[in-house]
Amino acid sequence: MDDDKIYLYTTERLLKRVFTDVEILSAPHGAAALAMLRDGADAGQLPQLIISDIDMPLMDGLAFIRELERLKLIDFNSTKLVLNSNSHIYRYADKAGVNTAVTYIQKPITKENLLSFLG
């Protein structure tokens, strides 16, 4: 999820090249993504990977993660979550009060750092 439509488009293209047989859903902010996750949970379909920008309107990436934890919408052991930002100030976000299952990768996300993260 990202409020930058161009970055969202390029990230979707990267994911489609790396993962050729998966469905990719996108959202412009955390509130929209939460609605999608609620619908998916009701249907028994949850994501394997969530990539979230940090700075977004309506609900930023950190608030989104707090809501995921509060609502227990995903299992952090089976869904990988990446925080993604242009700003260097977030490089320690995965170690500073955010769920330990969350990893920070600075923008732009690349095939190499995505594959490294996914192991």
URNORZI-V256610 format. One line per field, one symbol per residue. phi: phi as a letter, one per 30 degrees, with the letter a starting at -180 (. if undefined). psi: psi as a letter, one per 30 degrees, with the letter a starting at -180 (. if undefined). burial: b if it has 16 or more other C-alpha atoms within 10 Angstrom, else e. Layout:
phi: ???
psi: ???
burial: ???
//
This chain:
phi: .adddddddddeddddddcdcbdccbbdadddddddddddddcibbdcbbcbdcdbdiaddddedddedddhdbcddccdbccbaddddcdcddbbiceddcccbddddcedddddddi
psi: kkfjeeeeeeeeeeeeeejfhlkkklkfleeeeeeeeeeeeeggjllfkkkklejllejleeeeeeeeeefhfljfffkkkkkklfkffgfgefgiglkffkkkkklkkleefeeeef.
burial: bbbeeebbeebbebbeeeeeeeeeebbbbbbebbebbbeeeeeeebbeebbbbbbbeebbbbebbebbeeeebbebeeebbbbbbeeeebbebbeeebbeebbbbbeebeeeeeeeeee
//
